[in-house]
Amino acid sequence: MAAGWGGRCNVCEKMDKGAPENVTLLSVTFHSPTPAVFLDRDGTLMEEVDYCRDPARVSLFAGVREALGRLKEAGFFTVIVSNQSGIGRGRITMQEYEAVHARLLELIGEELIDAAYFCPDKPGDESLRRKPAPGMLLEAAREHALDLSRSWMIGDKAIDMQCGRNAGVQPILVETGYGANEDASGAEFVAKDFATAADFILKQCHVR
Ligand SMILES: [Mg+2]
């Protein structure tokens, strides 16, 4: 029995009793990949600030923390995926990006964000990662065993919707940031803000 588990799972019981035909089936279920919610950063979790390089300018939208808490409690893996062309353009240094990210985690609560990816490429660069390309989502899925078919993307731009579709996840457009003026045709749902988007996801899915 695995130490520290505090209980015995059905797989172990059956292994002890020797029922190999059941063990195969059960172990597949046991290791099933996790659904994720991919999160755009600027204009979705926090106020849009043109090339934000100052941690003092990080301002979370109301209800973001609580909504992330509800998603985590439901069993979703939460991943920030952010285009940061300011780095590629030389307008933001890596240190400035990291300071802004650290402030964001401080405001949200580190335990509510499982992973974060950013792309420094500029528009027009040949990039597999800059949204709407799906590279960051595919990378996260590979590194964290995520189930894209049960995953979602929340963002404030049409490129977030395209990125979600390109990766095979369901996209939701929020009307914060640039969202109110973006083409919503690629979105599965349009929400007034992040908290409403999270609640829409929770109504559709029972992860656990
Ligand atoms: Mg955005």
Boltz pocket constraint, residues with backbone or C-beta under 6 A from the ligand:
constraints:
  - pocket:
      binder: B
      contacts: [[A, 40], [A, 41], [A, 42], [A, 43], [A, 44], [A, 155], [A, 156], [A, 157], [A, 177]]
      max_distance: 6.0
